[in-house]
Amino acid sequence: MIIKNKGMFLETLINNSISLLNDNQGFIYKMPVNNSIISIEDNIVTARLNKNYFCDYIGLWNGVYLEFEAKETEKEFFNLNNIKKNQLEKLLLVDKNSGCGFILIYFHLYEKLFLLNIRELKELKNKKIPFSYFQDNFLEINLNGINFDFNEIFNHLVSYTL
């Protein structure tokens, strides 16, 4: 099955939620995709994706550096192979340097969003993590229509990290 606009739902949800953040507490930015245009012909752009040095989003919240990836799945499980090696390495580096590295994972079948701290990811042995495991072991983010409260996430992460 080919998913059109893969990843755009969660990205829209995150961007809507970022717009509600109080600037006095912190900020989050969406990192642009790093690419090189190869050619433009008849309104068709051919480009090569370059290696990104950051994950999807970076930010600062109450003095704590944040970096995270946003992933979606149409299945009843999340495959850890969807996390690229450089993304994993970057999130581990952020954690090692007293920042908060995490992944937000959205399950379309259940319309549920979960937070997976990079420390928790290191503990997982299986590559395919079923939805039920997320329910039992990870923080579920309460969705409010087309956004959610980042304060809930950050309070959880900062207390977990520090």
Beta strands, then each sheet from edge to edge (+ up, - down):
strand 1: 26-30
strand 2: 35-41
strand 3: 44-49
strand 4: 57-61
strand 5: 64-73
strand 6: 77-79
strand 7: 100-107
strand 8: 112-117
strand 9: 128-130
strand 10: 139-141
strand 11: 143-144
strand 12: 147-148
sheet 1: 1+ 4- 5+ 7+ 8- 10+
sheet 2: 2+ 3-
sheet 3: 6+ 9-
sheet 4: 11+ 12-
end
